[in-house]
């Protein structure tokens, strides 16, 4: 098959089970009937679970905390604990507190 | 430093106890000494280890009846609490001494490896223990002859009730921390003491050990932190809770409140708090509702433990003549914020 635009030979590739023809010259892609829909469907499957809806600052909202709790960065409820206190950079004093009455 | 007579004699006792359990003890083999260590030597507790045996001298003034009931409780809950080696404490220099098998603790240098799930699950199981269905638990024989089975017949009527497991000592420990803060003039004059004492005064009477707790039927640990978990048999057996000194009936949310306070103060990562709380809920722990916001139930105990931790930090820092560090200040700051926010009313939810 020859490219309808530049007439260079086209090569067949398989992308996630969908056959596509790509031009060896201009790199243009030729899709048969239904192949664009098949790729779109595959793409939507790849994206699940989708990105967080607008307004949610992070994928995993912080668990509830009391009003007297520490204000974390941008305000209450945002879950900004991570930082220097958590994870692998735990403060030595807090490490001691974890084991104390 | 010269060891105290208590430490010297406790070390001798634990060695004798270890040798009565394991023969030959590794310490008899030249070149491979048994681990012999002082695990703690504080005014309120001295703990020593010899090979696979641990001896603990409890706080001065520990009532024999209370401690014996707490030991009996541990013996009755072998999958939840580490079982003591002997059912009755022995007297040593006026202190109650108990013997325990050695269990592997959480590595203090690797708190990130802390078993949050196990902690939540064990607490849920402890809180779900139906205290009323363990009658022998409340009628221990306070003589050395406890190896004989308890009588199966109905006990004879008595004019006084059988001794019951005493209340969980969480609120009493918080009150003790406040008493120590105010007893030291230097600590009480510290600028950080004011918000701490003010936050303390806003707590309900039961949380200050000035009134009975609203729950008197749930079995609680009373002093949960990461030092209260060991693997037994060492080194990789299942996790168990240790330290029965504060064990008793009370408000189970108290046992969740120290991690809750750390989380609220921005110290404990949300993921760790979530792991702990999720495991507790998955095991049907009764301290918080099965889903939704747990804070109405956690609020008062978490405030109390924040106040307790802050009070101890001030007492300790002034005794060491140093400033409060960043972590300690985060507890003080939380106390200051509490003053303007009255405690939440505990919810009434089905258990």
Interface residues (C-beta under 8 A of the other chain):
Chain A: X62 X63 X64 X65 X66 X67 X68 X69 X70 X72 X79 X81 X82 X85 X86 X87 X88 X90 X91 X93 X94 X95 X96 X97 X98 X99 X100 X101
Chain B: X106 X108 X109 X111 X112 X114 X173 X223 X225 X226 X227 X262 X263 X264 X265 X266 X267 X268 X269 X270 X271 X272 X273 X274 X277 X293 X294 X295 X298 X299 X302 X303 X309 X312 X325 X326 X327 X328 X330 X333 X334 X337 X338 X341 X344
